[in-house]
Amino acid sequence: MEYKWSIISPDATAAAQGDVILYKPVFKRRQIWALQTLSIACLFVDCIIGVGMCFSRPVHRLQAVVAPYNAGAMTLHTRGRELLYANGKVAVLHGVTMAAKPGTPNWTHIQQSLAVAIQTWHSQLIGLPLSQDAWFGKLPNSQHGGASYRHTIDALVRYCADHHVYIDLTLRWTDMGRWGKYMGRHRMPDGNSESFWRAAARRYKHYPNVLLGLFASPYGVDWHTWLYGGVCTEETASHVIAYRAVGMQELYNTVRAAGAENVVVVPGCRHGYDLFGVIHGFVVQGKNIMYETHIFPWMKHWRKAFELAAAHVPVLVGGWGGGKHDLAFATRLLAVMHEEQLSWTAVYFGQGPPWPVLIRNWQYQPTTFGNMVKKQLIATDRGSVK
């Protein structure tokens, strides 16, 4: 008997935990009578079995989650100060970080931008900043519990996997523990960030090309709060808000509890720039951990901010960039990153804000700084898997 499957509709009530989709077979008319007879018989047998199992048999539903990808050659792990491929060779990955704030033209163009970043710019690693409110559909005008946002991320992850490119999913926009309010770049993750990582880690744990970036840019806290959490306060236009800050150790534990063994990327303090605390005992306990720093021309002593840490732990320069007058800075930084064998992503592949940007328009013409980054990426060995 031949049949095909057709999608009816998404079940929005379960969207946050798997985006349930219902299916039905489409049959020829001459098959209907036979199917009805068979269905009645099956129902009778199923009822008898159900009684025998005290009516406790679970209902299984098809889930439109990301399909598992071959975990072979693309699996990454860390050892000492190195990021390694599955075959034990050192992985040094270069690419760009996307401008991807929900509700902006950057998000509208995100799939096309990703394709250009990989196929034309030859990126081996993509940084993708994410919003916990968009993920759960808490933003104004969100539909189906954020399913569209999650499905877009699914498509980006799969596209990278199909092209043997790695993608660093980084939580950037949080809400101080208040869903649907105050979405922005805050000092620390909050309680809702745990919910986000519980869902996202479970969703992408079968994709070895996915790195999980716990948080983009902590700032305004000491190292103890950075690691273990505490209470943060921030000012809005009208009042001061206090919220529970979740530390990096707790977020790491949340990811691992979800069953994800992916490499976890942990940012430094002071907007992700400072890794001094890492060499003074403020380290996340666990395995397959990489630390992230951000470097820009206006930062003094930027080499010291990560060089000592890079002698002991894997370091990703997950945000660096500049304008047309910063090419000398870029040349020096590229030389240091090459010398230290550091992975990096330049910012931002999109239209500002945020700044700086790597492209001028949606024809993807590079800026002066972007052209330098593009040439460097093309000159780098294109193969992600060694």
N, C-alpha and C positions, 0 to 999 in steps of 0.2 A: 504494500500500500504506500503510495507516494503522498507526501504532504509537505507543506512549508510552514515556517513560523512567522508570525507577524506581531509586531509590538502593539500593545493596546495603550498603556499609559504608565507613567511613573507613579509610584506610591509615595507621595510627599511625606507621609507621616514617618516613614522609616528612612528618609533620605540621608539623614546625618550618619546613619550607621551602615550604609551600604547601598542606598539608592535602589530599592526594590523595583523591579520591572516585571510586569505580568505578561505572559505570552499565551497565544492560543493557536492551535493548528487550523489551517484552512483546507477543507476537504472537498472532494467532488460529491455531487448530490447522490450518486448511486451508492456511496459509501456510508451515508448517514444512518440508514436502517441498521446495518451491521454494527456500526459503532455504538448506536444506542443500546442494542441488545447486549453487546460486550460490556458497555459501561454499567448496565444494571447488574450483570453477573459479577463484575469486579467489585461493585459497591456492596453487594451481599457478602462476598468473601471478606472484604475489608472491614465490614461491620463486625463479623464474627471474630476476626483477629483483634479488632479494637477492644471488644469485650474482654478477650483473654488477656489483654495488656492493661486492663483497668482504665481504658480510655486515656492512656497517658502517652500515646504515640505522638511525637512532636510533628508539627507542620513544617515542611521544608519548602522554602521559597527561592526562586532563582534570584541571584543578586548580581547587579551590574557593577561589580568591583573590578579593579584593574587585574587583568589576567596575569598569572605568574610568568615571569620571563626567565630564560635560561640563565642560571646563576653561576655558570662556569667561569669563563675568562674575565668577566667584568667585575667579579667580586673583589672588593678592596679590604685590606686590613692594615693595622699599624703595628710597628715593632720599633721600639726605641724612638728615634727622631724621624723615622721614615714612614711614608705611606707606600704600601706595596700592592702590586697586582697579585692575583691568585697564584701565578707561577713564581713569585718571590722577587720579581724585578721591581725596581723603584719606580713609582708612579709620580710624574711631575706633570700636572695638568694646567693648561692655560685656557682662558676664555673671557667671557663678559658676564656682567650682572645686568639683568633686564630691568628696565623701568616698568613696573607692573602694578601700580596702585589701582584697585578696583574703581570703576566709574570714571576713568580717564581715557583719553585717546590711546594712551600706552597700553591699557588692557584690551581695548578694542582691536589693536593691531598685534596682540601678543603672539598669535600663532604664526603670522607672516614674519614677524620680527625674529622669532626663534629660528625659523627656516633660514633666513638670511644670515643670522649669526653663526649657524652651523655650516651651511653649504657655501656661502660666499666668504665669510670671515674665518672659517676653519676653526671654530671654537671647539675645544675638547671638554670644557667644563662650563656649564651654564649656572649662574646664580639666579634664583627665582624667589623674590621676597613675597611673603604671603600674609593674609589678613585672617585672624581668627573669627572676626565678625562676619566676613564674607563667606568663610567656610561653612558656618552654621546658619547662614541666611538671616543674620540679625541686622543687616543694613536696610535703610529705607529702599523700598521697591524690590527687595529680594523676593524671589519666588521659589517654591518647592524646597524650602529649607536649605537653600544654598546649593542645590544639586547642579545647576548650570556652572557655577564657579568650580565645584569639585570635578565635574566632567571635563572642563577645560584643562585643569591641571593634569588629569588623567591623560588627556591627549598629548600634552607637552612631555610628560614623563615617557609615554610610549614612543613618541617621535624621537626623543633622545636615545632611548634604548635601541630602537631600530637602526639608528645611525652610530651606535657604539660611542655615545657621548654621555658623560656624567652630568647630573643635575643636582645642585645643592638647594634643597627646599628650606628656606629660612623664614622663621616667624619674625615679621617686622612690625606689623600694625596690630596693636593690642588695645585694651579698653579700660584699664584700671579696675577690672573685675565687674564692669557694668555693661552687660550686653546691649549693643545698639547705641551706646553713647560713647563719646570721647574717643572714637577710633583714631589712632595716631601713633606717633613714635614716642613711647613713654620710657621712663627710667628703667623699669624692670618688667619681666613677665608677671602675670597675675594668676589667680585661681582658674580663670577661664582658659588660660594658656595650657594648663594641664589637660583640660578637656580636649583642646585642639590636638595636642601631641598624642593623647591616647587614641584618638580617631585616625590622625594622619599616619602615625607609625604603624598602626595595624593595617592601614590601607596599602602602604608601599613597602611592607617588610619583605615581599618576594621580589623586589626590584633592586638588584645589587648595584645598579648604576645611580641609585638615589643616595645622596648624603643628606643627613638630617641636621639642619642648622638651628640649634635651640632658640636663639634670639639674635637679633641683628646688632644692636648697639646699646648695651647697658651704660648708664651714666649717672653721675650724682649719687653714687653709693660707695661704701667702703668694700674691701675685699671679703669681709666676713658676710655681709649681706649679699654680695654677688654670689657667693658659694652656697650659703645656707638659707638665704631669704630673710625676711623681716618685715618692717612696716615702711612704706614709702609715702611721701606726701608730694602733691603737685598742685600748682595753681591753675585754675581755669580763668575765664574772663570775669567770673562773678564770685568764686569762692575757692577754698582749698579742699582738696579731696585726699583722704588717706585710704590706702588699700594694702592688702597683703601681697608683698612681693615674694615670688617663688624663686628660689635659688637655682643655680645651674645643676647642682647635684640632684635636686628633686625632679627637675625636668628630665635629666638623664635617666633617672630611675623609672620615670613614667614611660619613656620610650622603650626601655628594656622590658618592662612589665607587659608591654603590648606585644612582645615577641619579636621585635625588630632587632636584628644584629647588624644593621647598616652602620657605616662609619658616622659618628656623631661629631658635629662641628660646634665648638664652644667658643664664644667671643670673649675678648678681653674687656677690661674696664675702660672708662673714659671714652665713650663712644666706640668701643671695640678696638681702641688703639693700643692700650697698655697691657702688656703681658708680664710685667715685673712680678706680680703676685704669684704667677705660676712657678717661678723659680724660688719662691719663698714659702712654699708649702700649701698654697691655695690651689689645689688641683682637684679635679673631679675624679672620684674613684670609680674605676671601671676599665673597660677595654675598648679598642677601636675608637679612640678619641683623638680628634685633631683640634688644634686651637687656631683661632682666627684673629687677625689684626687688620686695621684699616689705616692707610697711609695717604696723606695729601700734602701738597707743597707747603702749606702754611704751618705744618707740624714741625717743631724743632726736635732734634735728636731722634728722628724717626728710626734710625738704624738700631739704636740702643733699646728701643721699645720692644723689639722682637728678637734681636740677634741672640741674646743670652738664652731665651726660652727655646729658640730654634736649635740650640745645641743639645737639647734634651727631649723635646717633644715635636711631633709633626706640626708645622705651621702653614696655614693658608692665608695669603694676603687677599682677603675676600672683598676688598674695596680699595681701589686706588685710581686716581685720575687727575685731570687738570685741564687748563685751557691752552690757548695757542702760545702763551708766554712761558709755559711750564715744560717745554720739551727737554731742557737740560736736566731738570729734576727727573723726568721719566727715563732718560738715558742712564742716569746714576742708579735709579731704583731697579731698572731692568737688569743692570749689571750685577747688583747685589743679589737679586732674586735668583739669577742664573748661577751665581757663585754658591749660594746656599741651597740650590735645588728646591726652591719653594714653588708650590702651586699658586696660581693667582687668577683673579677675575677683575677686569677693569670695569669702571662704572661711567655712565649708565647707558645701556643700549636702548635708546628711546628719546623722546622729546621732553625737555624740562618744563616744569620742575619734576623731579629733583635735578640739581646740578652737581657736578658737570655732566655733560652728555657726550656721546661718541658719534652721533649722527646729526645731520642738519635738517633732514626732512624725511617724509615717508617714502621717498625714492631711495632712502638709505645711503645718501652721499655722506661720507665721513667728515667730521670736523677735522681741523688741523691735528689736534691731539688724537682723535679717533683714527686718522689715517696712519699715524705712527703705531697705534695698537694693532690695527688691521694688518699692517706689513709684518709686525712681529709674530702675529698668530699664523700667518701664511708661511712665514719662514720656519716656523716650528714644525717638528715632525707631526704630521696629521694623525697618525694612528693613536687611538686612545688605549688600545689593548696591545700590550707588548708580548 
